[in-house]
Structures are given as structure tokens and as C-alpha cells.
Amino acid sequence: MKSVVSLLPEWPGKGRRPKEPEGTAVAILPGGYLATNDHIIGPAKKIKIRLEDGRVVGAEIIGRDHLTDIALIKAPMDLPVPLIVEDTKLGEDVCAIGNQFGLGLSVTCGVASALHRTGTGFNEIEDFIQTDAVVNPGGSGGALVDGQGRLIGLVSAIFTKESDANIGVNFAASMKLVMRVAKDLKAFGKVIRAKPGFKARNLTLEELKTTAGAAISRLTPDGAADKAGLKIDDVIIAIGKRKIRRASDIPSAIHMFRPGQSFDVEYIRDGKNGKTTLSLP
């Protein structure tokens, strides 16, 4: 609990968002660095944080990344950083710590319902842990921890149809994604990304009868994918150790790698399996 704070954006003008007047943030790096969601900060230029003991102090916005909805802020004091784990298990006991409805920090518990969720419609790049731990407005930016109190995710979104209230399908960005973004924001003030040189599409129902994956729909001439020998209509089935089931999985998987790094790509071409190494520029 000492690693989690309530986040109080200072909105322009006198208005406040009625459903999310406050949010949450969690310490992830020594020196007072905390991760939160970009949408919580919104149009605010200044922010404050409320500590566990009730003190309210100003904090600094270090960087924001709209594609992942992750932001890095800095408290004026050091805060304890929990042990961070970048992998979790399906069905594992988890708890969400957050500032629900701006009432102050509270803990709700459930399980890790699904892993590596993408294509939910919240962000362009997603790598979500789905959980049934109760999350309501204000809980975004909070900590998702496992049964040992280790930080495994940044609470990010509530999946609802008509009302912004918990119905048991909530999402937390994986710590692998959070740390990838946060370290760049701390070092550069923005996220440094490389271009893989291809775009992909979801498979048709007919194609899904024989395999799952995503087919290359566009290839940049002399780009990274072209140099790796990939071709249009190749069906990507794995990137590194990540299995690919839909097109939205690909940006998530590639985003974990930095410019200059390489990874294996497994694919199917004309019914035959292939494998190549793609090097990011």
C-alpha cells in the first residue's frame, strides 16, 4: 500500500470529470518514479498525489505515451518499489489496489482471467492481463499484484457496454509493457519505437479453418520484414516466444523489442512452416 498513491489531476477551469475526479499511480522505479494511465492525466498540466498517510504533494509529469495509455510521473520523495514480475499465470490469485471513485485506496481481489489480451479497443498497443478483481472509476493507474504482493500489472481499463461500472471484466497492462514504456519515458521523455516494415490483417473465416495467426497485408520495400524474407500473405504464427492469434497481437509483441534488436518470426507460406529472423532498424 505504501507503493500506491492517489492521483489528483488539476483540470483546466473549474470543471471536473464526474466519474473520475481522481485516479491512482504506483511506484515502479527508485527515485519516486510512478506509473499511471495517460487518460487519467487528460488535459491537466499539473498534478498532485495523495500519500497513504493523507499528505497531498505536487508531482511532476515526466512523459506520456498515448499509444499504450501509460504515463510516468515523479514524486518529490522516494517511494518503496514493489518486486516487479513480468510474467504471471492464468488463474493466479491477484488483487487490485486503487483509489476507487476517489474514496481512497482499497483492495479488491480475484484471479488472472486471461493473459495477453489485445484488440479490446482501448489502445493501439495493448498487452492486458484480464481480471475479475473489482475495479471502478478512479482505480485506473493502480497496482495489480499477485498472491505474494509482487507487482504484475498496471490497472488500466474497465470493459463495459453501457455503464462505466464493474462487471467483472477489467484489464491491467502487463509489467513487461509498462516497464518497456516507462524506461524510455524516463530516459528520453518519449517512447522510441522501430518500424518492422509490414502490416497485418486478421484471417478470414475460411483461412481460420486451417490455422490461427495474422496475414501480412502490406510490406515496405527494403524494410525490416522484406530484408528478413517475409512476403505478402505469409501467415505470422509467432513472434519470439509470443504466439500470434490475431492482427492486434503483432504490434504488442513487436513493441517489446527496441530498435537494433532482433527476434524470430514463425510463419506459414503456401501451407508450409517457415522461420526467419527480423532485425529492427
Residue pairs with C-beta under 8 A, 6 or more apart in sequence:
1 52
1 97
1 105
1 107
2 52
2 79
2 80
3 26
3 27
3 79
3 80
3 81
3 82
3 143
3 151
4 24
4 25
4 26
4 27
4 52
4 97
4 98
4 105
4 142
4 143
5 24
5 25
5 26
5 27
5 34
5 49
5 50
5 51
5 52
5 75
5 79
6 22
6 23
6 24
6 25
6 49
6 50
6 99
6 102
6 104
6 105
7 22
7 23
7 24
7 25
7 36
7 40
7 41
7 47
7 48
7 49
7 59
7 73
7 99
7 141
8 22
8 47
8 48
8 49
8 50
8 56
9 22
9 23
9 40
9 41
9 42
9 44
9 46
9 47
10 44
10 45
10 46
10 47
10 48
11 17
11 42
11 43
11 44
12 43
12 44
12 45
17 42
19 137
19 164
20 40
20 102
20 137
20 138
20 140
21 102
21 138
22 50
22 99
22 102
22 138
23 36
23 37
23 40
23 99
23 138
23 140
23 141
24 36
24 40
24 97
24 98
24 99
24 105
24 138
24 139
24 140
24 141
24 142
24 143
24 155
25 34
25 35
25 36
25 49
25 73
25 141
25 142
26 34
26 35
26 36
26 82
26 97
26 141
26 142
26 143
26 151
26 154
27 33
27 34
27 75
27 79
27 80
27 81
27 82
28 34
28 35
28 81
28 84
28 151
28 175
28 178
28 179
28 182
29 81
29 182
29 183
29 186
30 78
30 81
31 74
31 78
32 74
32 75
32 76
32 77
32 78
32 79
33 62
33 72
33 73
33 74
33 75
33 182
33 186
34 49
34 59
34 72
34 73
34 74
34 75
34 79
35 70
35 71
35 72
35 73
35 141
35 154
35 178
35 182
36 70
36 71
36 73
36 140
36 141
36 154
37 69
37 70
37 71
37 140
37 141
37 154
37 156
38 64
38 65
38 66
38 68
38 69
38 70
38 71
39 69
39 140
40 71
40 140
40 141
41 47
41 61
41 64
41 71
41 73
45 61
46 58
47 58
47 59
47 61
47 73
48 56
48 57
48 58
48 59
49 56
49 57
49 59
49 73
49 75
50 56
50 99
50 104
51 57
52 105
57 75
57 76
57 77
58 76
59 73
59 74
59 75
59 76
60 73
60 74
61 71
61 73
62 71
62 72
62 73
62 74
62 185
62 186
62 189
63 71
63 72
63 184
63 185
63 186
63 188
63 189
63 190
64 70
64 71
64 72
64 185
65 71
65 181
65 185
65 190
65 191
67 123
67 124
67 125
67 191
68 123
68 124
68 125
68 126
68 173
68 177
68 181
68 191
68 255
69 122
69 123
69 156
69 157
69 173
70 154
70 173
70 177
70 178
70 181
70 182
70 185
71 185
72 181
72 182
72 185
72 186
82 143
82 145
82 149
82 150
82 151
83 148
83 149
83 150
83 151
84 150
84 151
84 152
84 175
84 179
85 146
85 150
85 151
85 152
85 175
86 152
86 174
86 175
86 176
86 179
87 176
88 94
88 112
88 115
88 129
88 146
88 152
88 153
88 174
89 112
90 112
90 113
90 114
90 115
91 111
91 112
92 111
92 112
92 146
92 147
93 109
93 110
93 111
93 146
93 147
94 109
94 110
94 111
94 112
94 129
94 131
94 133
94 144
94 145
94 146
94 147
94 152
94 153
95 107
95 108
95 109
95 110
95 133
95 144
95 145
96 107
96 108
96 109
96 110
96 131
96 133
96 134
96 135
96 139
96 142
96 143
96 144
96 145
96 155
96 170
96 172
97 105
97 106
97 107
97 142
97 143
97 145
98 105
98 106
98 135
98 138
98 139
98 140
98 141
98 142
98 143
98 155
99 105
99 106
99 138
99 139
99 142
100 106
100 108
100 134
100 135
100 136
100 137
100 138
100 139
101 136
101 137
101 138
102 138
103 138
108 133
108 134
108 135
109 133
110 131
110 132
110 133
110 134
110 168
111 131
111 132
111 133
112 129
112 130
112 131
112 152
113 130
113 131
113 132
113 169
114 129
114 130
115 129
115 130
115 174
116 127
116 128
116 174
116 242
116 249
116 252
117 126
117 127
117 128
117 129
117 130
117 171
118 126
118 127
118 128
118 246
118 248
118 249
118 251
118 252
119 126
119 246
119 247
119 248
119 249
120 126
120 128
120 157
120 159
120 171
122 156
122 157
122 171
124 251
125 177
125 251
125 252
125 255
126 171
126 173
126 248
126 252
127 173
127 174
127 176
127 177
127 252
127 255
127 256
128 153
128 156
128 157
128 171
128 172
128 173
128 174
129 144
129 152
129 153
129 171
129 172
129 173
129 174
130 169
130 170
130 171
131 144
131 153
131 170
131 171
131 172
132 168
132 169
132 170
133 144
133 170
134 166
134 168
134 170
135 142
135 155
135 158
135 166
135 170
136 158
136 165
136 166
137 158
137 164
137 165
139 155
140 155
140 156
140 157
140 158
141 154
141 155
141 156
142 154
142 155
143 151
143 153
143 154
143 155
144 151
144 152
144 153
144 154
144 155
144 172
145 151
145 152
146 152
151 175
152 172
152 174
152 175
153 172
153 173
153 174
153 175
153 178
154 172
154 173
154 175
154 178
155 170
155 171
155 172
156 171
156 172
156 173
157 170
157 171
158 164
158 165
158 166
158 167
158 169
158 170
158 171
159 167
159 169
159 170
159 171
160 167
160 169
176 256
177 252
177 255
177 256
180 191
180 255
180 256
180 258
181 191
184 190
184 191
184 192
185 191
192 258
192 259
193 255
193 259
194 224
194 257
194 258
194 259
194 260
194 280
194 281
195 220
195 223
195 224
195 280
195 281
196 223
196 224
196 225
196 254
196 278
196 280
197 219
197 220
197 223
197 224
197 225
197 226
197 227
198 216
198 218
198 219
198 220
198 223
198 224
198 225
198 226
198 230
199 216
199 217
199 218
200 214
200 215
200 216
200 217
200 236
200 247
200 250
201 214
201 215
201 217
201 247
202 214
202 246
202 247
203 211
203 212
203 213
203 214
203 215
203 235
207 215
207 235
210 271
211 235
211 237
211 268
212 237
212 244
212 245
213 235
213 236
213 237
213 244
213 245
213 267
213 268
214 235
214 236
214 244
214 245
214 246
214 247
214 249
214 250
215 233
215 234
215 235
215 236
216 225
216 230
216 231
216 232
216 233
216 234
216 235
216 236
217 232
218 232
219 225
219 226
219 230
219 231
219 232
220 226
224 278
224 279
224 280
224 281
225 278
227 279
228 265
228 276
228 277
228 278
228 279
229 276
230 265
230 267
230 276
230 278
231 269
233 269
234 267
234 268
234 269
234 274
235 267
235 268
235 269
236 244
236 250
236 265
236 266
236 267
237 243
237 244
237 266
237 267
237 268
237 273
238 244
238 264
238 265
238 266
239 249
239 250
239 253
239 254
239 263
239 264
239 265
239 266
240 253
240 256
240 257
240 263
240 264
242 249
242 252
242 253
242 256
243 249
244 250
244 253
254 263
254 280
257 263
257 280
258 280
259 280
259 281
260 279
260 280
260 281
261 279
261 280
262 277
262 278
262 279
262 280
263 277
263 278
264 275
264 276
264 277
264 278
265 275
265 276
265 277
265 278
266 273
266 274
266 275
267 273
267 274
267 275
267 276
268 274
